[in-house]
Amino acid sequence: MTTTFVRVTVHSDEDAAKAEAALGRLRDDVPPAFGDDSGTRTIEAVFDGDRRLEAEAALKGTGLRYQVMADDE
């Protein structure tokens, strides 16, 4: 079975809320962001099935830095 992995990088609470709202359209339980020492935070989510197009559509236009991959790549 294919799974889709999404990683979004955010720098503020506002950006984190944008990412969570975008990913929340695809999955109810979006994991919280985790941070590093530079203040950058990352949100990672895994979805069952090939959800690349849906994830790209949800995040496109948000202005956030993101990466979408499926395990068949």
C-alpha positions as CSV (number, residue, x, y, z in Angstrom):
1,M,0.0,0.0,0.0
2,T,1.2,3.5,-0.9
3,T,1.6,6.1,1.8
4,T,2.1,9.9,1.4
5,F,4.5,11.9,3.6
6,V,4.1,15.6,4.0
7,R,6.6,18.0,5.7
8,V,5.8,21.7,6.2
9,T,8.4,24.2,7.5
10,V,6.9,27.1,9.5
11,H,8.4,30.1,11.3
12,S,5.5,31.6,13.2
13,D,2.3,30.6,15.0
14,E,0.3,32.1,12.1
15,D,2.2,29.8,9.6
16,A,1.7,26.8,11.8
17,A,-2.1,27.5,11.9
18,K,-2.1,27.8,8.1
19,A,-0.3,24.5,7.7
20,E,-2.6,22.7,10.2
21,A,-5.7,24.1,8.5
22,A,-4.4,23.0,5.1
23,L,-3.5,19.5,6.3
24,G,-6.6,19.3,8.4
25,R,-8.6,19.1,5.1
26,L,-6.9,15.8,4.5
27,R,-6.7,14.4,8.0
28,D,-8.4,15.2,11.3
29,D,-5.5,14.5,13.6
30,V,-2.7,16.7,12.3
31,P,0.4,16.3,14.5
32,P,1.8,19.4,16.3
33,A,4.8,21.2,15.0
34,F,8.2,20.4,16.5
35,G,11.0,23.0,16.6
36,D,14.7,23.4,16.5
37,D,17.0,26.0,18.1
38,S,16.7,28.4,15.2
39,G,13.0,28.9,15.8
40,T,12.0,26.9,12.7
41,R,9.2,24.5,13.2
42,T,8.2,21.4,11.2
43,I,4.9,19.7,10.8
44,E,5.0,16.1,9.5
45,A,2.0,14.0,8.5
46,V,1.6,10.6,6.9
47,F,-1.5,9.7,4.9
48,D,-2.7,6.3,3.7
49,G,-2.8,6.0,0.0
50,D,-1.4,8.2,-2.7
51,R,-2.6,11.6,-1.5
52,R,0.1,13.7,-3.3
53,L,-2.3,15.7,-5.5
54,E,-4.6,16.5,-2.6
55,A,-1.7,17.5,-0.4
56,E,-0.2,19.7,-3.1
57,A,-3.6,21.3,-3.8
58,A,-4.1,22.0,0.0
59,L,-0.7,23.6,0.5
60,K,-0.3,25.4,-2.8
61,G,-0.8,29.1,-2.4
62,T,-0.2,29.1,1.4
63,G,3.3,30.6,0.9
64,L,4.7,27.9,3.1
65,R,7.7,25.7,2.4
66,Y,6.6,22.1,2.0
67,Q,7.6,18.7,0.6
68,V,5.2,16.0,-0.5
69,M,6.4,12.5,-1.2
70,A,4.9,9.0,-1.7
71,D,6.7,5.8,-0.8
72,D,6.5,4.6,-4.4
73,E,9.0,7.4,-5.5
